[in-house]
Amino acid sequence: MRLLLDTHVFLWHLNGSKALPADLRAAIQDPANAVFLSPVSIWEPSVPG
């Protein structure tokens, strides 16, 4: 399966947040899945709020 993570999901995954459902965490960690991140996710957290 191919997974495209949005910025929130990517950051929650990096931080081990409990906000990320266990089934999604498992899907991200499953080596059978290809996980992608949009290039915009690198820029998005640096945008002034």
mmCIF entry with sequence, helices, sheets and N, C-alpha, C, O atoms, coordinates in Angstrom:
data_MODEL
# 
_entry.id   MODEL 
# 
_entity.id                         1 
_entity.type                       polymer 
_entity.pdbx_number_of_molecules   1 
# 
_entity_poly.entity_id                      1 
_entity_poly.type                           'polypeptide(L)' 
_entity_poly.nstd_linkage                   no 
_entity_poly.nstd_monomer                   no 
_entity_poly.pdbx_seq_one_letter_code       MRLLLDTHVFLWHLNGSKALPADLRAAIQDPANAVFLSPVSIWEPSVPG 
_entity_poly.pdbx_seq_one_letter_code_can   MRLLLDTHVFLWHLNGSKALPADLRAAIQDPANAVFLSPVSIWEPSVPG 
_entity_poly.pdbx_strand_id                 A 
# 
loop_
_entity_poly_seq.entity_id 
_entity_poly_seq.num 
_entity_poly_seq.mon_id 
_entity_poly_seq.hetero 
1 1  MET n 
1 2  ARG n 
1 3  LEU n 
1 4  LEU n 
1 5  LEU n 
1 6  ASP n 
1 7  THR n 
1 8  HIS n 
1 9  VAL n 
1 10 PHE n 
1 11 LEU n 
1 12 TRP n 
1 13 HIS n 
1 14 LEU n 
1 15 ASN n 
1 16 GLY n 
1 17 SER n 
1 18 LYS n 
1 19 ALA n 
1 20 LEU n 
1 21 PRO n 
1 22 ALA n 
1 23 ASP n 
1 24 LEU n 
1 25 ARG n 
1 26 ALA n 
1 27 ALA n 
1 28 ILE n 
1 29 GLN n 
1 30 ASP n 
1 31 PRO n 
1 32 ALA n 
1 33 ASN n 
1 34 ALA n 
1 35 VAL n 
1 36 PHE n 
1 37 LEU n 
1 38 SER n 
1 39 PRO n 
1 40 VAL n 
1 41 SER n 
1 42 ILE n 
1 43 TRP n 
1 44 GLU n 
1 45 PRO n 
1 46 SER n 
1 47 VAL n 
1 48 PRO n 
1 49 GLY n 
# 
_struct_asym.id          A 
_struct_asym.entity_id   1 
# 
loop_
_struct_conf.conf_type_id 
_struct_conf.id 
_struct_conf.pdbx_PDB_helix_id 
_struct_conf.beg_label_comp_id 
_struct_conf.beg_label_asym_id 
_struct_conf.beg_label_seq_id 
_struct_conf.pdbx_beg_PDB_ins_code 
_struct_conf.end_label_comp_id 
_struct_conf.end_label_asym_id 
_struct_conf.end_label_seq_id 
_struct_conf.pdbx_end_PDB_ins_code 
_struct_conf.beg_auth_comp_id 
_struct_conf.beg_auth_asym_id 
_struct_conf.beg_auth_seq_id 
_struct_conf.end_auth_comp_id 
_struct_conf.end_auth_asym_id 
_struct_conf.end_auth_seq_id 
_struct_conf.pdbx_PDB_helix_class 
_struct_conf.details 
_struct_conf.pdbx_PDB_helix_length 
HELX_P HELX_P1 AA1 THR A 7  ? ASN A 15 ? THR A 7  ASN A 15 1 ? 9 
HELX_P HELX_P2 AA2 ALA A 22 ? GLN A 29 ? ALA A 22 GLN A 29 1 ? 8 
HELX_P HELX_P3 AA3 VAL A 40 ? TRP A 43 ? VAL A 40 TRP A 43 1 ? 4 
HELX_P HELX_P4 AA4 GLU A 44 ? SER A 46 ? GLU A 44 SER A 46 5 ? 3 
# 
_struct_conf_type.id          HELX_P 
_struct_conf_type.criteria    ? 
_struct_conf_type.reference   ? 
# 
_struct_sheet.id               AA1 
_struct_sheet.type             ? 
_struct_sheet.number_strands   2 
_struct_sheet.details          ? 
# 
_struct_sheet_order.sheet_id     AA1 
_struct_sheet_order.range_id_1   1 
_struct_sheet_order.range_id_2   2 
_struct_sheet_order.offset       ? 
_struct_sheet_order.sense        parallel 
# 
loop_
_struct_sheet_range.sheet_id 
_struct_sheet_range.id 
_struct_sheet_range.beg_label_comp_id 
_struct_sheet_range.beg_label_asym_id 
_struct_sheet_range.beg_label_seq_id 
_struct_sheet_range.pdbx_beg_PDB_ins_code 
_struct_sheet_range.end_label_comp_id 
_struct_sheet_range.end_label_asym_id 
_struct_sheet_range.end_label_seq_id 
_struct_sheet_range.pdbx_end_PDB_ins_code 
_struct_sheet_range.beg_auth_comp_id 
_struct_sheet_range.beg_auth_asym_id 
_struct_sheet_range.beg_auth_seq_id 
_struct_sheet_range.end_auth_comp_id 
_struct_sheet_range.end_auth_asym_id 
_struct_sheet_range.end_auth_seq_id 
AA1 1 ARG A 2  ? LEU A 5  ? ARG A 2  LEU A 5  
AA1 2 ALA A 34 ? LEU A 37 ? ALA A 34 LEU A 37 
# 
loop_
_atom_site.group_PDB 
_atom_site.id 
_atom_site.type_symbol 
_atom_site.label_atom_id 
_atom_site.label_alt_id 
_atom_site.label_comp_id 
_atom_site.label_asym_id 
_atom_site.label_entity_id 
_atom_site.label_seq_id 
_atom_site.pdbx_PDB_ins_code 
_atom_site.Cartn_x 
_atom_site.Cartn_y 
_atom_site.Cartn_z 
_atom_site.occupancy 
_atom_site.B_iso_or_equiv 
_atom_site.pdbx_formal_charge 
_atom_site.auth_seq_id 
_atom_site.auth_comp_id 
_atom_site.auth_asym_id 
_atom_site.auth_atom_id 
_atom_site.pdbx_PDB_model_num 
ATOM 1   N N  . MET A 1 1  ? 0.840  -1.161 0.000  1.00 0.00 ? 1  MET A N  1 
ATOM 2   C CA . MET A 1 1  ? 0.000  0.000  0.000  1.00 0.00 ? 1  MET A CA 1 
ATOM 3   C C  . MET A 1 1  ? 0.894  1.236  0.000  1.00 0.00 ? 1  MET A C  1 
ATOM 4   O O  . MET A 1 1  ? 1.985  1.218  0.569  1.00 0.00 ? 1  MET A O  1 
ATOM 5   N N  . ARG A 1 2  ? 0.432  2.300  -0.634 1.00 0.00 ? 2  ARG A N  1 
ATOM 6   C CA . ARG A 1 2  ? 1.149  3.570  -0.652 1.00 0.00 ? 2  ARG A CA 1 
ATOM 7   C C  . ARG A 1 2  ? 0.449  4.527  0.309  1.00 0.00 ? 2  ARG A C  1 
ATOM 8   O O  . ARG A 1 2  ? -0.769 4.698  0.259  1.00 0.00 ? 2  ARG A O  1 
ATOM 9   N N  . LEU A 1 3  ? 1.234  5.143  1.179  1.00 0.00 ? 3  LEU A N  1 
ATOM 10  C CA . LEU A 1 3  ? 0.696  6.087  2.147  1.00 0.00 ? 3  LEU A CA 1 
ATOM 11  C C  . LEU A 1 3  ? 1.323  7.456  1.921  1.00 0.00 ? 3  LEU A C  1 
ATOM 12  O O  . LEU A 1 3  ? 2.547  7.580  1.879  1.00 0.00 ? 3  LEU A O  1 
ATOM 13  N N  . LEU A 1 4  ? 0.491  8.485  1.776  1.00 0.00 ? 4  LEU A N  1 
ATOM 14  C CA . LEU A 1 4  ? 0.967  9.854  1.663  1.00 0.00 ? 4  LEU A CA 1 
ATOM 15  C C  . LEU A 1 4  ? 0.592  10.556 2.966  1.00 0.00 ? 4  LEU A C  1 
ATOM 16  O O  . LEU A 1 4  ? -0.585 10.798 3.231  1.00 0.00 ? 4  LEU A O  1 
ATOM 17  N N  . LEU A 1 5  ? 1.593  10.878 3.771  1.00 0.00 ? 5  LEU A N  1 
ATOM 18  C CA . LEU A 1 5  ? 1.341  11.475 5.074  1.00 0.00 ? 5  LEU A CA 1 
ATOM 19  C C  . LEU A 1 5  ? 1.217  12.991 4.966  1.00 0.00 ? 5  LEU A C  1 
ATOM 20  O O  . LEU A 1 5  ? 2.000  13.642 4.275  1.00 0.00 ? 5  LEU A O  1 
ATOM 21  N N  . ASP A 1 6  ? 0.220  13.542 5.661  1.00 0.00 ? 6  ASP A N  1 
ATOM 22  C CA . ASP A 1 6  ? 0.164  14.999 5.738  1.00 0.00 ? 6  ASP A CA 1 
ATOM 23  C C  . ASP A 1 6  ? 1.089  15.443 6.865  1.00 0.00 ? 6  ASP A C  1 
ATOM 24  O O  . ASP A 1 6  ? 1.637  14.612 7.589  1.00 0.00 ? 6  ASP A O  1 
ATOM 25  N N  . THR A 1 7  ? 1.258  16.732 7.010  1.00 0.00 ? 7  THR A N  1 
ATOM 26  C CA . THR A 1 7  ? 2.232  17.269 7.952  1.00 0.00 ? 7  THR A CA 1 
ATOM 27  C C  . THR A 1 7  ? 1.933  16.855 9.386  1.00 0.00 ? 7  THR A C  1 
ATOM 28  O O  . THR A 1 7  ? 2.841  16.465 10.120 1.00 0.00 ? 7  THR A O  1 
ATOM 29  N N  . HIS A 1 8  ? 0.661  16.936 9.794  1.00 0.00 ? 8  HIS A N  1 
ATOM 30  C CA . HIS A 1 8  ? 0.316  16.572 11.170 1.00 0.00 ? 8  HIS A CA 1 
ATOM 31  C C  . HIS A 1 8  ? 0.641  15.110 11.464 1.00 0.00 ? 8  HIS A C  1 
ATOM 32  O O  . HIS A 1 8  ? 1.235  14.795 12.495 1.00 0.00 ? 8  HIS A O  1 
ATOM 33  N N  . VAL A 1 9  ? 0.256  14.235 10.569 1.00 0.00 ? 9  VAL A N  1 
ATOM 34  C CA . VAL A 1 9  ? 0.510  12.808 10.775 1.00 0.00 ? 9  VAL A CA 1 
ATOM 35  C C  . VAL A 1 9  ? 2.008  12.541 10.824 1.00 0.00 ? 9  VAL A C  1 
ATOM 36  O O  . VAL A 1 9  ? 2.471  11.765 11.660 1.00 0.00 ? 9  VAL A O  1 
ATOM 37  N N  . PHE A 1 10 ? 2.764  13.168 9.945  1.00 0.00 ? 10 PHE A N  1 
ATOM 38  C CA . PHE A 1 10 ? 4.216  13.001 9.932  1.00 0.00 ? 10 PHE A CA 1 
ATOM 39  C C  . PHE A 1 10 ? 4.838  13.433 11.263 1.00 0.00 ? 10 PHE A C  1 
ATOM 40  O O  . PHE A 1 10 ? 5.649  12.707 11.838 1.00 0.00 ? 10 PHE A O  1 
ATOM 41  N N  . LEU A 1 11 ? 4.451  14.624 11.749 1.00 0.00 ? 11 LEU A N  1 
ATOM 42  C CA . LEU A 1 11 ? 5.006  15.118 13.006 1.00 0.00 ? 11 LEU A CA 1 
ATOM 43  C C  . LEU A 1 11 ? 4.563  14.268 14.187 1.00 0.00 ? 11 LEU A C  1 
ATOM 44  O O  . LEU A 1 11 ? 5.363  13.995 15.082 1.00 0.00 ? 11 LEU A O  1 
ATOM 45  N N  . TRP A 1 12 ? 3.306  13.846 14.205 1.00 0.00 ? 12 TRP A N  1 
ATOM 46  C CA . TRP A 1 12 ? 2.821  12.982 15.287 1.00 0.00 ? 12 TRP A CA 1 
ATOM 47  C C  . TRP A 1 12 ? 3.600  11.671 15.292 1.00 0.00 ? 12 TRP A C  1 
ATOM 48  O O  . TRP A 1 12 ? 3.961  11.160 16.352 1.00 0.00 ? 12 TRP A O  1 
ATOM 49  N N  . HIS A 1 13 ? 3.857  11.130 14.106 1.00 0.00 ? 13 HIS A N  1 
ATOM 50  C CA . HIS A 1 13 ? 4.602  9.878  14.013 1.00 0.00 ? 13 HIS A CA 1 
ATOM 51  C C  . HIS A 1 13 ? 6.036  10.059 14.540 1.00 0.00 ? 13 HIS A C  1 
ATOM 52  O O  . HIS A 1 13 ? 6.538  9.221  15.289 1.00 0.00 ? 13 HIS A O  1 
ATOM 53  N N  . LEU A 1 14 ? 6.676  11.139 14.148 1.00 0.00 ? 14 LEU A N  1 
ATOM 54  C CA . LEU A 1 14 ? 8.041  11.397 14.610 1.00 0.00 ? 14 LEU A CA 1 
ATOM 55  C C  . LEU A 1 14 ? 8.121  11.537 16.130 1.00 0.00 ? 14 LEU A C  1 
ATOM 56  O O  . LEU A 1 14 ? 9.090  11.112 16.758 1.00 0.00 ? 14 LEU A O  1 
ATOM 57  N N  . ASN A 1 15 ? 7.085  12.139 16.703 1.00 0.00 ? 15 ASN A N  1 
ATOM 58  C CA . ASN A 1 15 ? 7.067  12.386 18.150 1.00 0.00 ? 15 ASN A CA 1 
ATOM 59  C C  . ASN A 1 15 ? 6.459  11.251 18.953 1.00 0.00 ? 15 ASN A C  1 
ATOM 60  O O  . ASN A 1 15 ? 6.433  11.314 20.182 1.00 0.00 ? 15 ASN A O  1 
ATOM 61  N N  . GLY A 1 16 ? 5.967  10.211 18.282 1.00 0.00 ? 16 GLY A N  1 
ATOM 62  C CA . GLY A 1 16 ? 5.344  9.097  18.985 1.00 0.00 ? 16 GLY A CA 1 
ATOM 63  C C  . GLY A 1 16 ? 4.041  9.489  19.667 1.00 0.00 ? 16 GLY A C  1 
ATOM 64  O O  . GLY A 1 16 ? 3.684  8.921  20.699 1.00 0.00 ? 16 GLY A O  1 
ATOM 65  N N  . SER A 1 17 ? 3.339  10.445 19.103 1.00 0.00 ? 17 SER A N  1 
ATOM 66  C CA . SER A 1 17 ? 2.115  10.969 19.704 1.00 0.00 ? 17 SER A CA 1 
ATOM 67  C C  . SER A 1 17 ? 1.009  9.919  19.775 1.00 0.00 ? 17 SER A C  1 
ATOM 68  O O  . SER A 1 17 ? 0.815  9.134  18.848 1.00 0.00 ? 17 SER A O  1 
ATOM 69  N N  . LYS A 1 18 ? 0.298  9.926  20.885 1.00 0.00 ? 18 LYS A N  1 
ATOM 70  C CA . LYS A 1 18 ? -0.856 9.041  21.055 1.00 0.00 ? 18 LYS A CA 1 
ATOM 71  C C  . LYS A 1 18 ? -2.048 9.537  20.244 1.00 0.00 ? 18 LYS A C  1 
ATOM 72  O O  . LYS A 1 18 ? -3.056 8.838  20.147 1.00 0.00 ? 18 LYS A O  1 
ATOM 73  N N  . ALA A 1 19 ? -1.950 10.739 19.658 1.00 0.00 ? 19 ALA A N  1 
ATOM 74  C CA . ALA A 1 19 ? -3.017 11.256 18.798 1.00 0.00 ? 19 ALA A CA 1 
ATOM 75  C C  . ALA A 1 19 ? -3.118 10.450 17.505 1.00 0.00 ? 19 ALA A C  1 
ATOM 76  O O  . ALA A 1 19 ? -4.147 10.469 16.831 1.00 0.00 ? 19 ALA A O  1 
ATOM 77  N N  . LEU A 1 20 ? -2.051 9.749  17.170 1.00 0.00 ? 20 LEU A N  1 
ATOM 78  C CA . LEU A 1 20 ? -2.019 8.931  15.962 1.00 0.00 ? 20 LEU A CA 1 
ATOM 79  C C  . LEU A 1 20 ? -2.608 7.558  16.288 1.00 0.00 ? 20 LEU A C  1 
ATOM 80  O O  . LEU A 1 20 ? -2.063 6.843  17.130 1.00 0.00 ? 20 LEU A O  1 
ATOM 81  N N  . PRO A 1 21 ? -3.711 7.176  15.638 1.00 0.00 ? 21 PRO A N  1 
ATOM 82  C CA . PRO A 1 21 ? -4.329 5.877  15.929 1.00 0.00 ? 21 PRO A CA 1 
ATOM 83  C C  . PRO A 1 21 ? -3.352 4.712  15.724 1.00 0.00 ? 21 PRO A C  1 
ATOM 84  O O  . PRO A 1 21 ? -2.493 4.749  14.842 1.00 0.00 ? 21 PRO A O  1 
ATOM 85  N N  . ALA A 1 22 ? -3.500 3.703  16.539 1.00 0.00 ? 22 ALA A N  1 
ATOM 86  C CA . ALA A 1 22 ? -2.592 2.552  16.518 1.00 0.00 ? 22 ALA A CA 1 
ATOM 87  C C  . ALA A 1 22 ? -2.558 1.869  15.157 1.00 0.00 ? 22 ALA A C  1 
ATOM 88  O O  . ALA A 1 22 ? -1.496 1.422  14.723 1.00 0.00 ? 22 ALA A O  1 
ATOM 89  N N  . ASP A 1 23 ? -3.701 1.779  14.473 1.00 0.00 ? 23 ASP A N  1 
ATOM 90  C CA . ASP A 1 23 ? -3.710 1.107  13.170 1.00 0.00 ? 23 ASP A CA 1 
ATOM 91  C C  . ASP A 1 23 ? -2.943 1.908  12.122 1.00 0.00 ? 23 ASP A C  1 
ATOM 92  O O  . ASP A 1 23 ? -2.306 1.328  11.242 1.00 0.00 ? 23 ASP A O  1 
ATOM 93  N N  . LEU A 1 24 ? -2.998 3.223  12.208 1.00 0.00 ? 24 LEU A N  1 
ATOM 94  C CA . LEU A 1 24 ? -2.241 4.054  11.277 1.00 0.00 ? 24 LEU A CA 1 
ATOM 95  C C  . LEU A 1 24 ? -0.753 3.984  11.602 1.00 0.00 ? 24 LEU A C  1 
ATOM 96  O O  . LEU A 1 24 ? 0.075  3.930  10.693 1.00 0.00 ? 24 LEU A O  1 
ATOM 97  N N  . ARG A 1 25 ? -0.407 3.984  12.874 1.00 0.00 ? 25 ARG A N  1 
ATOM 98  C CA . ARG A 1 25 ? 0.990  3.842  13.292 1.00 0.00 ? 25 ARG A CA 1 
ATOM 99  C C  . ARG A 1 25 ? 1.566  2.531  12.755 1.00 0.00 ? 25 ARG A C  1 
ATOM 100 O O  . ARG A 1 25 ? 2.693  2.487  12.261 1.00 0.00 ? 25 ARG A O  1 
ATOM 101 N N  . ALA A 1 26 ? 0.773  1.469  12.861 1.00 0.00 ? 26 ALA A N  1 
ATOM 102 C CA . ALA A 1 26 ? 1.212  0.161  12.372 1.00 0.00 ? 26 ALA A CA 1 
ATOM 103 C C  . ALA A 1 26 ? 1.391  0.177  10.855 1.00 0.00 ? 26 ALA A C  1 
ATOM 104 O O  . ALA A 1 26 ? 2.340  -0.408 10.334 1.00 0.00 ? 26 ALA A O  1 
ATOM 105 N N  . ALA A 1 27 ? 0.481  0.846  10.147 1.00 0.00 ? 27 ALA A N  1 
ATOM 106 C CA . ALA A 1 27 ? 0.583  0.911  8.683  1.00 0.00 ? 27 ALA A CA 1 
ATOM 107 C C  . ALA A 1 27 ? 1.834  1.675  8.254  1.00 0.00 ? 27 ALA A C  1 
ATOM 108 O O  . ALA A 1 27 ? 2.485  1.297  7.280  1.00 0.00 ? 27 ALA A O  1 
ATOM 109 N N  . ILE A 1 28 ? 2.173  2.744  8.971  1.00 0.00 ? 28 ILE A N  1 
ATOM 110 C CA . ILE A 1 28 ? 3.368  3.529  8.648  1.00 0.00 ? 28 ILE A CA 1 
ATOM 111 C C  . ILE A 1 28 ? 4.624  2.697  8.883  1.00 0.00 ? 28 ILE A C  1 
ATOM 112 O O  . ILE A 1 28 ? 5.579  2.787  8.111  1.00 0.00 ? 28 ILE A O  1 
ATOM 113 N N  . GLN A 1 29 ? 4.635  1.896  9.930  1.00 0.00 ? 29 GLN A N  1 
ATOM 114 C CA . GLN A 1 29 ? 5.809  1.111  10.284 1.00 0.00 ? 29 GLN A CA 1 
ATOM 115 C C  . GLN A 1 29 ? 5.930  -0.196 9.508  1.00 0.00 ? 29 GLN A C  1 
ATOM 116 O O  . GLN A 1 29 ? 6.979  -0.840 9.546  1.00 0.00 ? 29 GLN A O  1 
ATOM 117 N N  . ASP A 1 30 ? 4.877  -0.594 8.806  1.00 0.00 ? 30 ASP A N  1 
ATOM 118 C CA . ASP A 1 30 ? 4.882  -1.851 8.056  1.00 0.00 ? 30 ASP A CA 1 
ATOM 119 C C  . ASP A 1 30 ? 5.817  -1.721 6.846  1.00 0.00 ? 30 ASP A C  1 
ATOM 120 O O  . ASP A 1 30 ? 5.570  -0.890 5.972  1.00 0.00 ? 30 ASP A O  1 
ATOM 121 N N  . PRO A 1 31 ? 6.873  -2.520 6.781  1.00 0.00 ? 31 PRO A N  1 
ATOM 122 C CA . PRO A 1 31 ? 7.822  -2.408 5.664  1.00 0.00 ? 31 PRO A CA 1 
ATOM 123 C C  . PRO A 1 31 ? 7.214  -2.767 4.308  1.00 0.00 ? 31 PRO A C  1 
ATOM 124 O O  . PRO A 1 31 ? 7.814  -2.482 3.271  1.00 0.00 ? 31 PRO A O  1 
ATOM 125 N N  . ALA A 1 32 ? 6.043  -3.383 4.301  1.00 0.00 ? 32 ALA A N  1 
ATOM 126 C CA . ALA A 1 32 ? 5.383  -3.706 3.041  1.00 0.00 ? 32 ALA A CA 1 
ATOM 127 C C  . ALA A 1 32 ? 4.733  -2.471 2.414  1.00 0.00 ? 32 ALA A C  1 
ATOM 128 O O  . ALA A 1 32 ? 4.368  -2.487 1.239  1.00 0.00 ? 32 ALA A O  1 
ATOM 129 N N  . ASN A 1 33 ? 4.591  -1.406 3.198  1.00 0.00 ? 33 ASN A N  1 
ATOM 130 C CA . ASN A 1 33 ? 3.966  -0.178 2.709  1.00 0.00 ? 33 ASN A CA 1 
ATOM 131 C C  . ASN A 1 33 ? 5.020  0.835  2.299  1.00 0.00 ? 33 ASN A C  1 
ATOM 132 O O  . ASN A 1 33 ? 6.076  0.935  2.923  1.00 0.00 ? 33 ASN A O  1 
ATOM 133 N N  . ALA A 1 34 ? 4.724  1.585  1.244  1.00 0.00 ? 34 ALA A N  1 
ATOM 134 C CA . ALA A 1 34 ? 5.590  2.688  0.807  1.00 0.00 ? 34 ALA A CA 1 
ATOM 135 C C  . ALA A 1 34 ? 5.025  3.971  1.413  1.00 0.00 ? 34 ALA A C  1 
ATOM 136 O O  . ALA A 1 34 ? 3.865  4.313  1.182  1.00 0.00 ? 34 ALA A O  1 
ATOM 137 N N  . VAL A 1 35 ? 5.845  4.677  2.186  1.00 0.00 ? 35 VAL A N  1 
ATOM 138 C CA . VAL A 1 35 ? 5.391  5.888  2.872  1.00 0.00 ? 35 VAL A CA 1 
ATOM 139 C C  . VAL A 1 35 ? 6.014  7.102  2.187  1.00 0.00 ? 35 VAL A C  1 
ATOM 140 O O  . VAL A 1 35 ? 7.225  7.162  1.973  1.00 0.00 ? 35 VAL A O  1 
ATOM 141 N N  . PHE A 1 36 ? 5.160  8.064  1.850  1.00 0.00 ? 36 PHE A N  1 
ATOM 142 C CA . PHE A 1 36 ? 5.591  9.272  1.155  1.00 0.00 ? 36 PHE A CA 1 
ATOM 143 C C  . PHE A 1 36 ? 5.222  10.493 1.980  1.00 0.00 ? 36 PHE A C  1 
ATOM 144 O O  . PHE A 1 36 ? 4.282  10.467 2.774  1.00 0.00 ? 36 PHE A O  1 
ATOM 145 N N  . LEU A 1 37 ? 5.967  11.545 1.779  1.00 0.00 ? 37 LEU A N  1 
ATOM 146 C CA . LEU A 1 37 ? 5.728  12.819 2.434  1.00 0.00 ? 37 LEU A CA 1 
ATOM 147 C C  . LEU A 1 37 ? 5.793  13.901 1.373  1.00 0.00 ? 37 LEU A C  1 
ATOM 148 O O  . LEU A 1 37 ? 6.729  13.939 0.574  1.00 0.00 ? 37 LEU A O  1 
ATOM 149 N N  . SER A 1 38 ? 4.809  14.773 1.363  1.00 0.00 ? 38 SER A N  1 
ATOM 150 C CA . SER A 1 38 ? 4.795  15.862 0.398  1.00 0.00 ? 38 SER A CA 1 
ATOM 151 C C  . SER A 1 38 ? 5.938  16.827 0.683  1.00 0.00 ? 38 SER A C  1 
ATOM 152 O O  . SER A 1 38 ? 6.243  17.090 1.846  1.00 0.00 ? 38 SER A O  1 
ATOM 153 N N  . PRO A 1 39 ? 6.573  17.356 -0.352 1.00 0.00 ? 39 PRO A N  1 
ATOM 154 C CA . PRO A 1 39 ? 7.618  18.365 -0.130 1.00 0.00 ? 39 PRO A CA 1 
ATOM 155 C C  . PRO A 1 39 ? 7.093  19.591 0.624  1.00 0.00 ? 39 PRO A C  1 
ATOM 156 O O  . PRO A 1 39 ? 7.859  20.275 1.303  1.00 0.00 ? 39 PRO A O  1 
ATOM 157 N N  . VAL A 1 40 ? 5.817  19.864 0.510  1.00 0.00 ? 40 VAL A N  1 
ATOM 158 C CA . VAL A 1 40 ? 5.207  21.002 1.215  1.00 0.00 ? 40 VAL A CA 1 
ATOM 159 C C  . VAL A 1 40 ? 5.298  20.803 2.724  1.00 0.00 ? 40 VAL A C  1 
ATOM 160 O O  . VAL A 1 40 ? 5.331  21.781 3.470  1.00 0.00 ? 40 VAL A O  1 
ATOM 161 N N  . SER A 1 41 ? 5.338  19.556 3.186  1.00 0.00 ? 41 SER A N  1 
ATOM 162 C CA . SER A 1 41 ? 5.418  19.279 4.621  1.00 0.00 ? 41 SER A CA 1 
ATOM 163 C C  . SER A 1 41 ? 6.720  19.768 5.239  1.00 0.00 ? 41 SER A C  1 
ATOM 164 O O  . SER A 1 41 ? 6.777  19.987 6.448  1.00 0.00 ? 41 SER A O  1 
ATOM 165 N N  . ILE A 1 42 ? 7.746  19.940 4.453  1.00 0.00 ? 42 ILE A N  1 
ATOM 166 C CA . ILE A 1 42 ? 9.007  20.479 4.953  1.00 0.00 ? 42 ILE A CA 1 
ATOM 167 C C  . ILE A 1 42 ? 8.881  21.989 5.168  1.00 0.00 ? 42 ILE A C  1 
ATOM 168 O O  . ILE A 1 42 ? 9.440  22.532 6.121  1.00 0.00 ? 42 ILE A O  1 
ATOM 169 N N  . TRP A 1 43 ? 8.155  22.655 4.292  1.00 0.00 ? 43 TRP A N  1 
ATOM 170 C CA . TRP A 1 43 ? 7.988  24.093 4.338  1.00 0.00 ? 43 TRP A CA 1 
ATOM 171 C C  . TRP A 1 43 ? 6.911  24.507 5.334  1.00 0.00 ? 43 TRP A C  1 
ATOM 172 O O  . TRP A 1 43 ? 7.063  25.522 6.015  1.00 0.00 ? 43 TRP A O  1 
ATOM 173 N N  . GLU A 1 44 ? 5.837  23.750 5.431  1.00 0.00 ? 44 GLU A N  1 
ATOM 174 C CA . GLU A 1 44 ? 4.653  24.140 6.173  1.00 0.00 ? 44 GLU A CA 1 
ATOM 175 C C  . GLU A 1 44 ? 4.902  24.524 7.643  1.00 0.00 ? 44 GLU A C  1 
ATOM 176 O O  . GLU A 1 44 ? 4.372  25.547 8.077  1.00 0.00 ? 44 GLU A O  1 
ATOM 177 N N  . PRO A 1 45 ? 5.667  23.773 8.421  1.00 0.00 ? 45 PRO A N  1 
ATOM 178 C CA . PRO A 1 45 ? 5.860  24.157 9.824  1.00 0.00 ? 45 PRO A CA 1 
ATOM 179 C C  . PRO A 1 45 ? 6.622  25.474 10.015 1.00 0.00 ? 45 PRO A C  1 
ATOM 180 O O  . PRO A 1 45 ? 6.567  26.064 11.094 1.00 0.00 ? 45 PRO A O  1 
ATOM 181 N N  . SER A 1 46 ? 7.319  25.931 9.001  1.00 0.00 ? 46 SER A N  1 
ATOM 182 C CA . SER A 1 46 ? 8.095  27.157 9.143  1.00 0.00 ? 46 SER A CA 1 
ATOM 183 C C  . SER A 1 46 ? 7.302  28.410 8.773  1.00 0.00 ? 46 SER A C  1 
ATOM 184 O O  . SER A 1 46 ? 7.822  29.520 8.886  1.00 0.00 ? 46 SER A O  1 
ATOM 185 N N  . VAL A 1 47 ? 6.053  28.248 8.333  1.00 0.00 ? 47 VAL A N  1 
ATOM 186 C CA . VAL A 1 47 ? 5.228  29.385 7.945  1.00 0.00 ? 47 VAL A CA 1 
ATOM 187 C C  . VAL A 1 47 ? 4.727  30.083 9.220  1.00 0.00 ? 47 VAL A C  1 
ATOM 188 O O  . VAL A 1 47 ? 4.152  29.432 10.092 1.00 0.00 ? 47 VAL A O  1 
ATOM 189 N N  . PRO A 1 48 ? 4.939  31.383 9.331  1.00 0.00 ? 48 PRO A N  1 
ATOM 190 C CA . PRO A 1 48 ? 4.454  32.100 10.521 1.00 0.00 ? 48 PRO A CA 1 
ATOM 191 C C  . PRO A 1 48 ? 2.943  31.964 10.661 1.00 0.00 ? 48 PRO A C  1 
ATOM 192 O O  . PRO A 1 48 ? 2.211  32.072 9.677  1.00 0.00 ? 48 PRO A O  1 
ATOM 193 N N  . GLY A 1 49 ? 2.489  31.733 11.860 1.00 0.00 ? 49 GLY A N  1 
ATOM 194 C CA . GLY A 1 49 ? 1.088  31.442 12.138 1.00 0.00 ? 49 GLY A CA 1 
ATOM 195 C C  . GLY A 1 49 ? 0.198  32.599 12.191 1.00 0.00 ? 49 GLY A C  1 
ATOM 196 O O  . GLY A 1 49 ? -1.001 32.445 12.420 1.00 0.00 ? 49 GLY A O  1 
# 
